[in-house]
Amino acid sequence: MPMDVALRWATGMQCIDRLLKEAHFYENQLKGLQGSAVPKFYGFYVGRTDDIDIGCLLVEWCGGEPHPDLWERKYVTRCRRRLQQYHDCVAESVLSFSRQMLLVAARIHAMRVCHGRLSDGRHFVASSKDNTMRIVNFSHASVHSCPGGTPLLLNPDGSEDAPERCSRCPELALLEETYGPDTGMDAYRLRQANGLEYRWPNASGELDL
Protein backbone atom coordinates (compact mmCIF):
# COMPACT_ATOMS: atom_id res chain seq x y z
CA MET A 1 0.00 0.00 0.00
CA PRO A 2 1.52 3.35 -1.06
CA MET A 3 2.26 5.84 1.71
CA ASP A 4 3.87 9.24 2.02
CA VAL A 5 7.25 9.36 3.72
CA ALA A 6 9.82 12.01 4.55
CA LEU A 7 13.35 11.38 3.29
CA ARG A 8 16.38 12.90 4.97
CA TRP A 9 19.66 12.35 3.21
CA ALA A 10 23.26 13.33 3.73
CA THR A 11 26.63 12.96 2.02
CA GLY A 12 30.02 12.65 3.66
CA MET A 13 30.71 10.38 6.59
CA GLN A 14 30.38 13.07 9.27
CA CYS A 15 26.84 14.01 8.19
CA ILE A 16 25.92 10.36 7.59
CA ASP A 17 27.03 9.54 11.13
CA ARG A 18 24.61 12.18 12.46
CA LEU A 19 21.76 10.54 10.54
CA LEU A 20 22.82 7.15 11.89
CA LYS A 21 22.77 8.60 15.41
CA GLU A 22 19.21 9.80 14.79
CA ALA A 23 18.21 6.36 13.50
CA HIS A 24 19.56 4.76 16.69
CA PHE A 25 17.36 7.03 18.81
CA TYR A 26 14.27 6.10 16.76
CA GLU A 27 15.07 2.39 17.05
CA ASN A 28 15.85 2.44 20.77
CA GLN A 29 14.84 5.18 23.24
CA LEU A 30 12.05 6.56 21.02
CA LYS A 31 10.69 3.27 19.72
CA GLY A 32 7.62 3.35 21.97
CA LEU A 33 6.79 6.92 20.92
CA GLN A 34 6.77 6.32 17.16
CA GLY A 35 3.50 7.47 15.63
CA SER A 36 2.57 9.56 18.66
CA ALA A 37 5.28 11.93 19.91
CA VAL A 38 7.73 11.26 17.06
CA PRO A 39 7.19 10.08 13.48
CA LYS A 40 7.15 6.40 12.59
CA PHE A 41 10.61 5.25 11.56
CA TYR A 42 10.96 3.20 8.36
CA GLY A 43 14.69 2.63 8.14
CA PHE A 44 18.19 3.93 7.55
CA TYR A 45 20.09 3.13 4.36
CA VAL A 46 23.60 3.78 3.10
CA GLY A 47 24.77 3.65 -0.50
CA ARG A 48 27.44 4.94 -2.82
CA THR A 49 27.10 6.59 -6.21
CA ASP A 50 29.77 8.28 -8.32
CA ASP A 51 32.25 7.69 -5.47
CA ILE A 52 30.04 9.63 -3.05
CA ASP A 53 28.73 8.04 0.15
CA ILE A 54 25.04 8.77 0.77
CA GLY A 55 22.92 8.08 3.84
CA CYS A 56 19.10 8.14 3.82
CA LEU A 57 16.65 8.09 6.71
CA LEU A 58 12.94 7.40 6.10
CA VAL A 59 10.23 8.50 8.53
CA GLU A 60 6.50 9.13 8.51
CA TRP A 61 5.44 12.17 6.48
CA CYS A 62 3.97 14.83 8.78
CA GLY A 63 2.26 17.42 6.61
CA GLY A 64 -0.51 18.64 8.91
CA GLU A 65 -1.33 22.23 9.74
CA PRO A 66 1.89 24.03 10.77
CA HIS A 67 2.22 25.14 14.37
CA PRO A 68 2.03 28.86 15.21
CA ASP A 69 5.52 30.28 15.32
CA LEU A 70 7.11 32.06 18.26
CA TRP A 71 6.11 35.50 17.01
CA GLU A 72 2.45 34.50 16.85
CA ARG A 73 2.68 32.93 20.32
CA LYS A 74 3.97 36.20 21.77
CA TYR A 75 1.35 38.12 19.79
CA VAL A 76 -1.38 36.19 21.59
CA THR A 77 0.06 37.21 24.95
CA ARG A 78 0.44 40.88 24.05
CA CYS A 79 -2.95 41.25 22.38
CA ARG A 80 -4.90 39.16 24.87
CA ARG A 81 -8.09 41.24 25.05
CA ARG A 82 -8.31 41.99 21.35
CA LEU A 83 -7.86 38.36 20.40
CA GLN A 84 -10.48 37.28 22.88
CA GLN A 85 -12.96 39.64 21.27
CA TYR A 86 -12.15 39.20 17.59
CA HIS A 87 -9.96 36.13 17.05
CA ASP A 88 -10.92 33.50 19.61
CA CYS A 89 -10.45 30.65 17.17
CA VAL A 90 -6.91 31.76 16.31
CA ALA A 91 -6.00 32.12 19.97
CA GLU A 92 -7.37 28.70 20.87
CA SER A 93 -5.38 27.14 18.03
CA VAL A 94 -2.18 28.72 19.34
CA LEU A 95 -2.85 27.50 22.87
CA SER A 96 -3.69 24.00 21.66
CA PHE A 97 -0.46 23.69 19.69
CA SER A 98 1.56 25.17 22.55
CA ARG A 99 0.13 22.63 24.98
CA GLN A 100 0.95 19.79 22.58
CA MET A 101 4.54 21.04 22.26
CA LEU A 102 5.06 20.85 26.00
CA LEU A 103 3.46 17.41 26.25
CA VAL A 104 5.48 15.76 23.47
CA ALA A 105 8.70 17.32 24.78
CA ALA A 106 7.96 15.89 28.23
CA ARG A 107 7.34 12.47 26.68
CA ILE A 108 10.71 12.29 24.93
CA HIS A 109 12.43 13.48 28.10
CA ALA A 110 10.67 10.70 30.00
CA MET A 111 12.44 8.32 27.58
CA ARG A 112 15.80 9.84 28.62
CA VAL A 113 16.25 11.87 25.43
CA CYS A 114 17.22 15.54 25.25
CA HIS A 115 16.55 16.85 21.74
CA GLY A 116 19.06 19.70 21.93
CA ARG A 117 17.45 21.97 19.32
CA LEU A 118 13.85 22.52 20.45
CA SER A 119 14.36 26.29 20.63
CA ASP A 120 13.96 26.08 16.85
CA GLY A 121 10.22 25.64 16.30
CA ARG A 122 10.81 23.95 12.95
CA HIS A 123 11.44 20.71 14.83
CA PHE A 124 7.77 20.59 15.82
CA VAL A 125 5.53 19.29 13.02
CA ALA A 126 1.93 18.14 12.83
CA SER A 127 0.67 14.71 11.81
CA SER A 128 -1.01 14.50 8.41
CA LYS A 129 -3.73 12.32 9.95
CA ASP A 130 -4.96 14.30 12.94
CA ASN A 131 -2.70 17.37 13.38
CA THR A 132 -1.27 16.02 16.62
CA MET A 133 2.27 17.14 17.37
CA ARG A 134 5.48 15.32 16.47
CA ILE A 135 9.11 16.17 17.21
CA VAL A 136 11.62 15.53 14.41
CA ASN A 137 15.38 15.66 13.76
CA PHE A 138 17.28 13.95 16.56
CA SER A 139 20.73 14.30 14.99
CA HIS A 140 21.82 16.56 17.88
CA ALA A 141 20.02 14.60 20.61
CA SER A 142 21.70 13.09 23.64
CA VAL A 143 20.87 10.53 26.31
CA HIS A 144 19.53 12.56 29.20
CA SER A 145 18.68 11.63 32.77
CA CYS A 146 15.96 14.25 33.06
CA PRO A 147 15.34 15.65 36.56
CA GLY A 148 11.96 17.00 35.42
CA GLY A 149 10.52 20.48 35.67
CA THR A 150 7.78 22.53 37.20
CA PRO A 151 4.26 22.24 35.70
CA LEU A 152 3.84 26.03 35.72
CA LEU A 153 6.31 28.88 36.02
CA LEU A 154 4.17 30.55 38.65
CA ASN A 155 6.82 32.14 40.91
CA PRO A 156 4.32 32.44 43.77
CA ASP A 157 6.72 34.46 45.91
CA GLY A 158 6.86 37.21 43.28
CA SER A 159 10.57 36.67 42.66
CA GLU A 160 12.27 37.46 39.39
CA ASP A 161 13.93 34.07 39.08
CA ALA A 162 14.67 33.14 35.50
CA PRO A 163 12.75 30.10 34.21
CA GLU A 164 15.83 27.90 34.34
CA ARG A 165 15.88 28.43 38.11
CA CYS A 166 12.25 27.34 38.38
CA SER A 167 12.77 24.13 36.41
CA ARG A 168 15.50 21.58 36.91
CA CYS A 169 15.78 20.75 33.18
CA PRO A 170 17.09 23.57 30.94
CA GLU A 171 15.34 22.35 27.77
CA LEU A 172 11.95 21.95 29.46
CA ALA A 173 12.42 25.32 31.17
CA LEU A 174 13.07 27.02 27.83
CA LEU A 175 9.96 25.46 26.30
CA GLU A 176 7.80 26.39 29.26
CA GLU A 177 9.06 29.97 29.15
CA THR A 178 8.18 30.16 25.45
CA TYR A 179 5.00 28.11 25.16
CA GLY A 180 3.85 27.50 28.74
CA PRO A 181 0.28 28.20 29.90
CA ASP A 182 1.45 30.93 32.26
CA THR A 183 2.47 33.03 29.22
CA GLY A 184 -0.81 32.83 27.29
CA MET A 185 -4.39 34.03 27.36
CA ASP A 186 -5.48 31.59 30.04
CA ALA A 187 -2.73 32.67 32.44
CA TYR A 188 -5.22 34.72 34.49
CA ARG A 189 -7.43 31.70 35.18
CA LEU A 190 -4.43 29.52 36.02
CA ARG A 191 -2.95 31.98 38.47
CA GLN A 192 -6.33 32.77 40.01
CA ALA A 193 -6.97 29.05 40.58
CA ASN A 194 -3.65 28.84 42.40
CA GLY A 195 -4.38 31.88 44.57
CA LEU A 196 -1.80 34.07 42.84
CA GLU A 197 -1.93 37.54 41.36
CA TYR A 198 -2.00 37.85 37.59
CA ARG A 199 1.04 39.42 35.94
CA TRP A 200 -0.48 41.92 33.51
CA PRO A 201 1.58 42.83 30.44
CA ASN A 202 3.16 46.29 30.73
CA ALA A 203 3.36 48.92 28.00
CA SER A 204 6.18 47.07 26.24
CA GLY A 205 4.17 43.86 26.15
CA GLU A 206 6.27 42.09 28.76
CA LEU A 207 4.88 40.57 31.92
CA ASP A 208 5.25 42.54 35.13
CA LEU A 209 6.70 40.39 37.90
N, C-alpha and C positions, 0 to 999 in steps of 0.2 A: 504494500500500500504506500503510495507516494506521500511524502511529508516534507514540510519546510524545515530546513536546518540553517544554522549560522556556522559559517566556516571562518576560523581564524588561522592564518598561516604566517610563517616566518622563514627567513633564510639566514644562514650563518649559524654556527653551532651555539653561540651565546644566546641568541634570540630563541632558537629551537629549545634550548635547555629551559628557558623560562616557560615556554608552552608545556613542556614535559612536566615541569613543577606544578603547573596549573592542573594538568591531567591527573597527577597523583592526588591532589586535594579532592577532585571530583570523585575519584575511585575509592578514596579512603575516608577521611574525616567528613566529607560532605555527601557521602553516598546516600544516607538516609534523608537528606533534604532535597534530592533531585526531584524536580517537578513541583516543588512547593516554594522553598526559599531560594533555590538556585535552579538553573535550567537542567533539563535532562542531558546527560553526557552520553555521546554515541561513539566516542573513540578518539585515539590519537594515532597519527600515521606519519611515517617518515619516508621520504623518497629522494631520488637524485635525478636531476635532468640538466643536461648541458654542463656537467661538472659543478652543479650548484645543489647543495643540500637544502631540502625543503621539509618543514614540519607543518602538519595540519591538525587542527583540533576541531571536532564536530560537536555542537551542542544544539539543544532545542532552540528554534527560532522564536524570539519574543518580540512581536511587533504590535503590541497593544498600544493603548493611548499613552503618550509620553507623560512622565511625571512633571508637575510644576517645578520650574527651576528655582534656585535660591532667591533670585530677585523677586519672583512672584510670591514666594513664601513670606519674604519681608514686607512686600506690598500689602498682604493680607493683614499683617500686624499693624502697620502704620495707618491703614485706611479702614480700621475695624468697623466704625459706625456706618460709613458709606457703603461698604460691601454688604453689611447686614441688611441695609435698606434696598439696595439695587442689584446686588450680585450674590445672593445667598447660594445659588447653585455652584458658582465658581469657588466661593470660599469653602463650601463643604467638600468639594473635590480636592482642594489643596490640603485640607485637614485629613481627609481619608488617605491620600497618598503619603502624607507625612507620618501618619500613624503606622502605615504598612512598612515604611522605611525603617522605623525604630524596631518594629517587631521582627523583621527578617534579619536585621543586623544582630539583634539579641540571639536569634536562633543559631546563626553561624558561630557566634562567640560561645554559645553553649556547647558547640562541637569542638571547642579549643582552636578556633581559627580566627586570626586577626587579618582582615582584608588588606589594610595598609594604605588604601587609596579612596576611602569612602567620602572624603571631603570633596571629591569630584563626582557630582551628581550623575554623570554619564554612566556610572557603574550600576545605577538602579534602572531597571527596565521593567516593562509590564508584559505579562503573559498575553499571547494572542488569543487565548481561549476565554479568559475571564477577567483580564486586566489586573490580576493580583501581582504583587511585586516580586521581582527576582533580582538577585545580586549577581553580577558577572565580572569576569576578568580577575582571576586569582593568581596572576603571574608574580605579584609582589606580596602575596600572603605569607603568613608565618604561623607556626604552631604557637598557641597562645593559651596560657593558663589564666583565664579571665577571672579577675576578682569580683566582677559585677559592677553595678552602678546604681545610682538612685533612680526611683521611678519618676520623680519630678524634681526639677531644680527649683525648689520652693524657697530656700534660704529663709526659714521662718524667723530667724533672729535679726533679719534686716541687714545682714552683713553684705559686703561687696566681694565675697569670695568668688573667684573665677570658677567657671563650671568644672574645670579639671580638679578643683579642690572639693567639689561636691560629689564627684563620682570617682571611683577607684580605677576605672578603665579609661584611658585617654581617648580611644576611638569612640566609645559609647558616649563619653562626655561631650565630644565635639558634635556628634549627631544630635544629642539631646538639646544642646545649645542652639543648633540650627533649625531642627524640625520638631522639637519637643512641644508638648501640649501647653506648657507654661509660657510659650512665646506666641501663641495664636489667639484666635478670636474667643475660644472657650476658656482662656486663662482666668477670666473673672470668676466663672462658675467653679473652676477647680480650686482656686485659692479661697473662695468663700466657703466651699465645702470643708476645707481644712482649717477654717478659722483664721485665715491670714488676710492681710490687706492686699488689695489689687495694686499692681505697679503700673500706673497709667503712663502711656507714652508721653514724653515731653515734646517740646516744640521741634526738636530735631528728629523725632520719630523713634528715639531710643527709650528704653524702659527706665523709669526712675526707680532706684533701689532705696 
